[in-house]
Amino acid sequence: MSAVARYLLADHFRSRRWVPPFLLLAVGVVVLYAEPPNPVLSTAGGVAAFLLVAQCWLALAFLNTEGTSDRQIVAATAGGRALVLGRLVGLAALTAGTSLLTLAYPVLTGSFERVPDVHELGLILLANLVCAAAGSALAALFAQPAVRSRAVAVLGLIGALVVTVPLGLSPAVATADAMDTTKIARVPDHLGVALVSVAAFVILASGASAVLWRRRE
């Protein structure tokens, strides 16, 4: 499983399909931190919300790197179950990586109005993980072979992102609202609600994606 995940990630980075969505993420993060004073929690919450959108593209690009024949070869070599689990493990690694990178930029460049303490850094990382995980799980539902048409996948992702906002189901909005405060004591309770709902969605979406990938391959 881990070997399959490493192979899929290596093949993805060799393909350079990660470049366009990563540039979107990088440019977005730089722009969002470009205008001081950048209060620690509220600014990071807005960036986490943007991460959800960028992560959808990053995750979809990763999952769609392998064509049908390539996936069949991996499945024949390692097994269908190992391929599915490897895709999910690789997706989890990508989610963790973008969450850490999004946190590292403002810390290393001193973009916040002040140096955040350890508790604030932990909350920012958690907010990033909530949004990145939601974006990855959503992308998994629209990835090949579950959805073979890239146009349908893109339109489906955009539609899901847009519809969840007025319905009050958007993790991006919930996370940004939870972080939009100067009182750190209020953040864990509000962010915890988003964390629980996203965790449930990730579990359901991962299971559904795994079933769809096996049935439609």
Order of alpha helices (4+ residues) and beta strands (2+ residues): alpha-alpha-alpha-alpha-alpha-alpha-alpha-alpha-alpha
